[in-house]
Amino acid sequence: MDKTVEDLRAIRLDQFIAHPPAKVWRALTEPELVAKWLMPNDFKAEVGHRFTFRTEPKKQVGFDGIVYCEVLELAPEKLLKISWSDHKRADWTVTWRLEPEGKGTRLFLDHEGFDPEDELQQLSRRIMGGGWPSQFRRIADIAAQL
């Protein structure tokens, strides 16, 4: 019997999106489109660019509503890797990988760096792990409009 071991250090997801990588890429990298599915931001698709996401604070995990990020890696229509920090407890990376699949795109998400020993980080991982799948649907909806 196979046992799936939960990865307490990461959230890993993938989903097929029935739109080509170029459209999915736009949804992931154009600031006004990212604001529609994730959060308001000052993102630029340039390695080294520092930016923020802003949202409602989440007091139960000590989050003030500001996510500090930097573009770490970028390969158009293939890979986007950013740092994701609250400048307190969170020091994570979020990586999006796009792979052409038929007429669509297989979209992978790796949100990594959670501390298995930190209760608040594990609560954050559970909350975000529950939230990321709905973001995939929103990305697909935006790609459909492009």
N, C-alpha and C positions, 0 to 999 in steps of 0.2 A: 504494500500500500504506500503510495507516494504521499509525503507530507510536505505541504507548502510552508516554508518558514517565513514568517513576517519579517520584513526588513525594517528595523526600527530606526535606521539611519536615512531612509529615503522613501519617496513616493515615486513609483514607476508606473506609467500608464502608456497605452497606445490605442489609437482608434483610427479606423479608416474614415476619411472624409472624401466625399464624392465630388471633389473639385481638384483641378490640377495644382501642382506645387506653387506655381506663380501666384495664384489667387490666395492660397493658404499663407504663403510668405508675406503677401501684402497685409493680410489680417494680423500677422504677428509682428510686423515692423513699421507700419504707418501709424504714427502717434494718435491720430484722430480715430483710426479703426481700433487700435488697442484700447483706447479709452471707452469704446462701446462695449467691449467684452470683458475688460479687466478693471482698469482704473485710469483716472486722469493722470497724465504723465508728461514728461519733457524728453522723451526717448528720441534718439537718433541712431540709425543703423551704422555706427562707426565704432570700431574697436577702440576701447579706452574712454568712450563717452560715459560720463557719470550723469545719472538722472534719478528722478524720484517718481514713485507712485504715491498717490494720496487717496485715502479712503476713511471710512468711519473707524474710530478707535475700537479696540477689542480689549476691554479692561480685564476680562478673565484670564488673558494671557499676557497682560502688561504691554499691549501694543498701542502706541499713540496715533496710529493711522498713517504714518509715513514710512515707506520702504525705500531705502537707499540702495541704488543699483549701479553697476558698471557693466558695459558690454565687454565680455572677456574674449569671445570668439565669434566669428561671423563668416559664413560661406553662403552667399545668396541662394535661396531656394533649397538649401540643404541643412544648415545648422545655425542656431542662435544660442549662445551660452552667456548668461548674465549672472553677476553676483546679486544676492538678495539679503539685505541686512536691515535690522532695526536699530543698529548702533548700540544695542544693549546685550541681548541674549542670542539673537539670531545671526548666524553667519553661514548662509547657505548658497548653493548655486542652483540655477534653474536652466536646464538645457532642453531645447526643442530640436528634434531631428525630423526632417521630412524626407520620405522616400517615395518616388513615383510608384503607383500600384494601379495597373490598368489605366483607366481614365481619371483616376483620383490620386489621393495621397495617403500614405500611412504616416500618421503624425505620432511621434513618441515624445513623452515628457519624462525627464528625470529631475526631480526636486530633491537635492542631496545635502547632507551635512547635519542632520538632526542628531542631537546627543541622546543616546538611549537611556542615559542616567538622569536626564533633566526632565522632571515632570511637566513643566510648562512647555518645553520643546516637544514632548510627546503629545501633549494636548493640541499644540499647534499642528503637528503632523496629522493627527486624526481629523482636525477641523479642515485643514487644507486638502487632505486626501479625499474628504467627502465633497469638497468644493470644486476641485479641478475637473472632474468629469462634466459638470455642467458648463464649464468654460469651453471644453471641446465642442459642445453643441453650439455655443454662441459663436465660436470661431467658424464653424461650418455654416451657420446662418449668414454671417458676414461675407464669407467667401462666395456664397450663393448669389449675393447681391452685386458682386463685382463683375 
